[in-house]
């Protein structure tokens, strides 16, 4: 059996995810050899500028996708929240593995929860989605732009004297920092990013052999949930420059999705819910996005896009 070449970013979290997928594949296909190849992306190179200012289409994926298309690697492992809602021609999603808890968490230097943060507290995050939702509840907060890997952000909290930082639970757990969590934030306060907590495996559309192997590790419920969220995002044409959030969950024979669009300061927010059959995942996500657009979200999106022109 030939060796599968797996492309990934080089951060600790990306390597954890790549090794996790590799382990799942090795268990599913005895004797399979997998070589992990680290590929540096534009997002890894530009660390001193906010994501919302440099654009985000393929920021953490473009170079890896080019390696796939050039057949330098056979599969690519991504955080689903980094993967653009429209894939490059010739590529497809081969599998989505079982999702970790998709919620965000607060890490406080004083050990306090969100409600206990002092007035005017300095909270580190570079996510417009997080900023808008936090400010909708606590307009007094001072948000501080914060980029870098998980280790770097935790160090910056101490070095910059921040009261707290907000990160994804999945990354914190995967890297073994759960003891630093002071609060797992409820979705009613902070709805997650599209695909948050999920790991996707991208392949070439014509690679039937790799597709057959990936089918063995695909978690269908997670795949459908992520499809609904990505469909919601695709209709809104959003990304790091716009506060958009969504979370789909399957319980029994029902898929429910919550979605949100907000102004940059959180003063205007459109949020809704929709449910239906899991096999209609993309349709449900699309319908919810159109409902929010009709309710007034279109004006918010137009205003934000106008600021960037």
N, C-alpha and C positions, 0 to 999 in steps of 0.2 A: 504494500500500500504506500502511495506517495505521501510526502509531507505536506500538510496544509499550512499555508503561510497566513498568519493573522496580523492585520495592521491595527495599531492603536496609538493613542497619544502616550506620552511618557510620564505623566504625573503618577503619584502613588495610587490615587483613586482609579485612574484609567487602567493602570497595570493590574490593580485588584480585579477590576471588571473583566479585563482580557483573560486573566488567569482563571477566573470563575467560569467563563464561557468555555475555555479550553478544557477545564476539568469536567464540565458537563458533557462535552463532546467525547472526551476520552472514555468516560464511563458508558456512554451510549454506543460508542463504536470501538470495541476492544482492539488494541493494536494500532490505533490511529496515532500518527505522529503530528505534532503541531509545533511550529516555530513562530515565536512572537517577534514581530518587527516594529520597532518604535519609529513613529513618523511625527516630525514637529509640524504643527499647524500655525497659521497666522495668529490665532488667538493665544498660542503659547509664547509667541515672540513679542507681542505688544502687551505689556503689563502695566504701563503707566497711564493708560487712557481708559475711560469708562466705556463699557461695551456699547452703551446707547449712542456714543459719539462716533464709533468707528464702523457701525453697521454690523450685521450678524449673519447674513446669509452664507452659511458654510464656514463661518469663522473658525470653528473647531473641527471641521470635517473635510473641507475642500481638498487639501493635500492628500488625505487618506483615500478619498474617493478617486482622485487621479491615479493613485497607486493601484487601486482596484481595476480601473478601466485599462490601465497599461499592463495589467496582469503581473504586477510586481508582488501583489498579495492576492489571496483567494477570498478572504472575508475580512470585514472590518467591524470592530466592536465600538459602539458609541453609547454615551448617555443619551437616551431618547430625547431629552429636552434640548440637546445640542443639534439634533438632526433637523435640517430644514423640512418644512411641511411638504415640499415638492422635491423629489429626488432627481438626481442627474439622469438623463436618458441613458438606458443601458444598465441601470442599477435598480435593485429592489430590496425590500426588507425580507430577509430569509427567515428570521425568527425573532421573537421577543421573549426573553426568559422571565420567570416568575418575578413579580414586582416586590420591591421592599416598600415599607410604609412611605407614602408619597408626601407626607406633611413636612412643614418647615419647623425648625426648632430655634429657641433662644438660648444663647450662651451668654451669661451675665458675669461680669468681673466681680460683682458684689453678691452673686448667688440669688438674685431676685428674679421673680417672674415678670411678665410683661406689665401687668397692672401695677406692680410695685416700683417700676422705673420712675425716678424722680422727674419732675417737670423740667423740660428742656434737655433730657438725657440725650447723649450722643450715641447713636446706634449705627453700626457699620454694616452697609450693604450696598452693592452696586446695581441691584435689581430694581428697575422702575416698577415692576409688578409688586414687589415687597414694599417699596417706599409709598406707593399710592394707597395700598390697603392699610398700612400702618398709620399713615397720616389721616386717613378717613376716620380713624378711631381716636388717634392722638396727634392732632395737628401741632402740638407743642414740641414734638420730638425733632431733634436735629440729626438728620441722616448724613453719614460720612461715607464717601465713595470708598469701596473696599474691594480690591481684586487680588487674585493669586490663588494658589491651591489652599486646601483646608488648613494645613500646618501654618502657612504664611498668614492666613487671616486670623487664626488664633493668636499668633505672636503679635500681630498688629494691634489686636484688642488691648494687649498689655502695654505695648510700646507707645501707643497713641492715647492711652488713658480713656478708652471708650467704655461706656457703661455696659454695652452689650453688642453682640453681633447676631445676625440671623443667617442660618445655613439650612441646607436640606438634611433631614434626618438620615436619609439613605447613605450619604457620604460620610456622615459622622459615625454611623454604626459600622459601615464597612471598614473604616480605618481604626476602629477600636477606641473612639473618644466618647462613648455614651455617657461616661461618668461626668463629663463636662456640661451636659445638657441641664439647664435649669427649668425649661418648660418646653413641652411639645405643643406647638401652637395649634389651636383648633381651626378647622377649615372655615368656620363662621367668621373668624378674624382674618385668616390668611389662606386664601385658596391657592393651591400649588401651581407651578408652571406646568404647561402641557408636557406630558411624558415624564414628569419628575418621579424618580425612584425606579424607573424601568430601564433595562439595558437591551439595546437592539443590535442585531447582527445584519450587516448589509453585505450583499453579494452581487455579482453580475447576473443580469436577468436570464442569460442563456446557460448558466452553470448548473445543470440539472443534478450532477453528482453531489455538489456541495449543498444544494437545496434539499436533497433527500436526507442528508445527514442532519441538517439543521432542523428538519421537521421533527426529529426525535427529541429535541430539547425545547421546542417551542411551547410556550404556555398560552393556550388559546384564549383564556379569559383576559389575561393581561394584554395580549395582542389586540383584542377587540376593544378593550377600554382605551388603549392608546390610539387606535384608529379613530375612535369617536372624538377624542381630544384634538388629534391632528387635523381632522376634518373641520372642526370648529375653528381652529387657528388658520387654516388655509382660506376659509371664506373671509375672515377678517384681515388677512394678509398682514398679520402682526409678527412681532419678534421682540428683540431686546429693546427696541426703541419705543415700544408701546406697552402700557400696563394691561396685559391680557393674562387670564388664568383660567384653568379648566381642570376638572377632575371627574372621570367616569368610573363607575363601580358596578360590577355585576353581582347580583344576589339572586340565586335561583334562576328563573327564566326571564329576568328583567335587567336591563341596563339603564342606569340613571346617570345623567351628567349635569353638573353644575358649571356654569361659565360666567365670566366677568370681564367687563371692559371698563376702565376708569380713566379719568383725567390724570395728568401727571401729579397733581397735588392731592388727589383723592377726594376732592370736593364734589365731583360728579362721578357717579358710579352706576353702571347698568349690570344687573346680575339676574340670572334666571336658571331654571331647572327644566329638564325634559327627560322622559323615560320611554322605553320601548323594548322591542325584542333585540337581543344581542347581535343577531345576524344583520340587523339594520344599523349597525354601529355608525358607519360613516354618514348615513342619512340623518340620524338623530343629531349628531354633532353639527352637521350643516344646517339643519332646521333651527337649532338653538341659536346659532350665530345669526341667522337671518332674522330671528325674533328680536334679538338685541339690537340689530341694525335698525329695524323698523321702529323700535321703542325710542330711539334717539342716539344710539351708540355711533351711528354714522357721522354725526356732527362732531363728536369727541375725537374720533379717529382722524377726521379731516383737519381739525384744528391742530392736533399733535403733528401730523405729517407736514402741515404748513410751516411749523416752527423749524423743521429741518431743511427747508428749501432755501 
